[in-house]
Amino acid sequence: MSFNVSATNTHYCFGKVSNVQLSTNGYVSASFSGVGSTPLKVTNSVVCNLNGVTDGHTGEYCNAMYSALLLAMSSQNTVTMWFKNNESSCPTGDWISLVSKGLYHFRVVKV
């Protein structure tokens, strides 16, 4: 008997928030211009759902993240996002779900 266990990589990415969006079904989306050695370069990407539906995050977490994203955008502070997945690079693209890319931790960094 053998088991195939895949290793899960954890990594972090840096970016500045260039827009924050809220849809009528509760999805919070944002765009990030990448900075630093591991840049997060995504546009219009879902970060969570305010209703805490099937994205693995609670509604309270998403409310806090929404507020933090707005603060980071207005202050032009850098954000750090941690991902847990089988990829070794930061997500890139347009209209992707950062939750499906393994987003599990978020930080705003004072400049």
Secondary structure, DSSP 8 states (H G I E B T S, - for coil): --------EEEEEEEEEEEEEE-TTSEEEEEEEE-SSSB-EEEEEEEEETT--TTSS-HHHHHHHHHHHHHHHHHT-EEEEEEEES-SS--EEES-BTTTTTEEEEEEE--
